[in-house]
Amino acid sequence: MRLAVTGHEGQVAASLIERGRDDVEVVAVGRPALDLARPETIFAALEAARPDIVVSAAAYTAVDQAEDEKDLAFAINAAGAGKVAEAAARLGVPVIQLSTDYVFDGSKDGAYVETDATAPLGVYGASKLAGEEAVAAANPRHLILRTAWVYSPFGRNFVKTMLRLAAERHEISVVADQWGNPTSALDIADAILHAAAILRDDKSFAASGVYHLAGSGETNWSGFARHVLDASRAFGGPHASVRDIATADYPTKAKRPANSRLSSAKFADVFGWRSPEWRAAAEEVVRRLERFKI
Ligand SMILES: NC(=O)C1=CN([C@@H]2O[C@H](COP(=O)(O)OP(=O)(O)OC[C@H]3O[C@@H](n4cnc5c(N)ncnc54)[C@H](O)[C@@H]3O)[C@@H](O)[C@H]2O)C=CC1
C-alpha cells in the first residue's frame, strides 16, 4: 500500500516517513510540487504519487500569526484541505485529514467527544473547522482526526522549546491553567498506519467520520514542561525549574482554549488502537533528542 502525506517536513509527515513499514510505503508530497495555497498544483502532485490513501497533514499552523493572515490561513487550511480531499476522491482513494482541538472553545468540563459543539476561539481553529467541512463535502471516504499538543523529534514544538530554554536559564514560566493531552507525532503516525490498513479493506467506508486522537492521560502546560525537564535531567540533558503562571500573565494574539482535553475512546473502539500514556511517550522523544543532540 502507498500512503501519500502532504508536507515534507511537518512533524506528522516526518513521523509517518520514519514509521513506514514494509507493507506501507510512505511518500511525502510538498512544496513546490504541491502548494496548498496554489490549488492548481494539488491534483497533479497527488496523482503523480499514485497513492492508495492520502494523509492531509500539511497546514498553516502558526496560531498567532493566523490572526493577521486570515485569508492565507483559510486558503491553506480550508480551501487547500478541501482540494486535497477532492483530488483523493478523483483518484478513488480515501483521505485522512488532520485537525485540531482548537475547533473547541474550551468551556466544557471534562474531555471533548466528537459530537460536542464546535466554537473556535481564533482564526486558526476556524480555518481548520472550515477544512473539516470542505473535506467531508469533497470525499465521502474520509477520516478527520482531531489531535492536540503535538510534539516529536522533528520540526518546532513545545518539547524542543523547553529543552532549548532550559539550556539558557534556571527558571521557565509556563501557563498552568490550560489543560490537554500531549501527543507524540510518532504515535499519531502509528495510529494512522494502523487505521490505513483497515480503511483499505473497508470498501463501504462505514468508518468515515470525525475522530479524536490524542495522547492518553492529561496535564497542563507547566506539568508537561516539568515532566519533559525531569526526563531531560535523567538522560543527562539540561534542567530548569518551572514556575506556574496564568494565561492572563502570558498574553498571546490568539486566544487558546482553557480545556483542550480530547476523548480518544471512539478511535479506540472503531480501530482497536489506543494512544500510549503521554508521560512515557514524552520520555521517549526527550531521550532521542538528548541522545542525538537534535
Ligand atoms: N502541532 C500541533 O500541536 C497540532 C497540529 N495539528 C494539526 O496536525 C497536522 C500536522 O501538524 P504538524 O505536523 O505539527 O505541523 P507542522 O507545522 O510541523 O508542519 C506543517 C507542514 O505543512 C507545510 N505547509 C505549510 N503551508 C503549506 C502550503 N501552502 N503547501 C504545502 N505545504 C505547506 C509546512 O511546510 C510543514 O511541512 C496539521 O494539520 C495541524 O493543523 C492539530 C493539533 C495540534
The ligand as an SDF file (V2000), in Angstrom:
LIG
                    3D

 44 48  0  0  0  0  0  0  0  0999 V2000
    1.2820   20.9080   16.0770 N   0  0  0  0  0  0  0  0  0  0  0  0
    0.2190   20.7980   16.8640 C   0  0  0  0  0  0  0  0  0  0  0  0
    0.2920   20.9680   18.0970 O   0  0  0  0  0  0  0  0  0  0  0  0
   -1.1090   20.4070   16.2830 C   0  0  0  0  0  0  0  0  0  0  0  0
   -1.2560   20.1550   14.9350 C   0  0  0  0  0  0  0  0  0  0  0  0
   -2.4710   19.7990   14.4360 N   0  0  0  0  0  0  0  0  0  0  0  0
   -2.6540   19.5410   13.0160 C   0  0  0  0  0  0  0  0  0  0  0  0
   -1.8930   18.3840   12.6990 O   0  0  0  0  0  0  0  0  0  0  0  0
   -1.3670   18.4990   11.3840 C   0  0  0  0  0  0  0  0  0  0  0  0
    0.1120   18.2490   11.3920 C   0  0  0  0  0  0  0  0  0  0  0  0
    0.7260   19.1850   12.2570 O   0  0  0  0  0  0  0  0  0  0  0  0
    2.3010   19.2910   12.3710 P   0  0  0  0  0  0  0  0  0  0  0  0
    2.9200   18.1240   11.6780 O   0  0  0  0  0  0  0  0  0  0  0  0
    2.6130   19.5790   13.7930 O   0  0  0  0  0  0  0  0  0  0  0  0
    2.5510   20.6180   11.5230 O   0  0  0  0  0  0  0  0  0  0  0  0
    3.9370   21.3320   11.1630 P   0  0  0  0  0  0  0  0  0  0  0  0
    3.7230   22.7800   11.4200 O   0  0  0  0  0  0  0  0  0  0  0  0
    5.0710   20.6060   11.8020 O   0  0  0  0  0  0  0  0  0  0  0  0
    4.0480   21.0790    9.5940 O   0  0  0  0  0  0  0  0  0  0  0  0
    3.1840   21.6780    8.6920 C   0  0  0  0  0  0  0  0  0  0  0  0
    3.6800   21.3560    7.2990 C   0  0  0  0  0  0  0  0  0  0  0  0
    2.8020   21.9920    6.3790 O   0  0  0  0  0  0  0  0  0  0  0  0
    3.6140   22.5380    5.3500 C   0  0  0  0  0  0  0  0  0  0  0  0
    2.9100   23.6220    4.6930 N   0  0  0  0  0  0  0  0  0  0  0  0
    2.5790   24.8320    5.2020 C   0  0  0  0  0  0  0  0  0  0  0  0
    1.9950   25.5870    4.2330 N   0  0  0  0  0  0  0  0  0  0  0  0
    1.9480   24.8080    3.1110 C   0  0  0  0  0  0  0  0  0  0  0  0
    1.4700   25.0140    1.7870 C   0  0  0  0  0  0  0  0  0  0  0  0
    0.9510   26.1860    1.3830 N   0  0  0  0  0  0  0  0  0  0  0  0
    1.5680   23.9920    0.9000 N   0  0  0  0  0  0  0  0  0  0  0  0
    2.1410   22.8170    1.2580 C   0  0  0  0  0  0  0  0  0  0  0  0
    2.6280   22.5720    2.4820 N   0  0  0  0  0  0  0  0  0  0  0  0
    2.5260   23.5680    3.4060 C   0  0  0  0  0  0  0  0  0  0  0  0
    4.8680   23.0020    6.0440 C   0  0  0  0  0  0  0  0  0  0  0  0
    5.9280   23.1770    5.1260 O   0  0  0  0  0  0  0  0  0  0  0  0
    5.0960   21.8360    7.0010 C   0  0  0  0  0  0  0  0  0  0  0  0
    5.8230   20.8120    6.3440 O   0  0  0  0  0  0  0  0  0  0  0  0
   -1.7720   19.8700   10.8550 C   0  0  0  0  0  0  0  0  0  0  0  0
   -2.8920   19.6950   10.0250 O   0  0  0  0  0  0  0  0  0  0  0  0
   -2.1470   20.6370   12.1080 C   0  0  0  0  0  0  0  0  0  0  0  0
   -3.1390   21.5990   11.8330 O   0  0  0  0  0  0  0  0  0  0  0  0
   -3.5520   19.6580   15.2390 C   0  0  0  0  0  0  0  0  0  0  0  0
   -3.4750   19.8930   16.5770 C   0  0  0  0  0  0  0  0  0  0  0  0
   -2.2560   20.3120   17.2140 C   0  0  0  0  0  0  0  0  0  0  0  0
  1  2  1  0
  2  3  2  0
  2  4  1  0
  4  5  2  0
  4 44  1  0
  5  6  1  0
  6  7  1  0
  6 42  1  0
  7  8  1  0
  7 40  1  0
  8  9  1  0
  9 10  1  0
  9 38  1  0
 10 11  1  0
 11 12  1  0
 12 13  2  0
 12 14  1  0
 12 15  1  0
 15 16  1  0
 16 17  2  0
 16 18  1  0
 16 19  1  0
 19 20  1  0
 20 21  1  0
 21 22  1  0
 21 36  1  0
 22 23  1  0
 23 24  1  0
 23 34  1  0
 24 25  1  0
 24 33  1  0
 25 26  2  0
 26 27  1  0
 27 28  1  0
 27 33  2  0
 28 29  1  0
 28 30  2  0
 30 31  1  0
 31 32  2  0
 32 33  1  0
 34 35  1  0
 34 36  1  0
 36 37  1  0
 38 39  1  0
 38 40  1  0
 40 41  1  0
 42 43  2  0
 43 44  1  0
M  END
$$$$
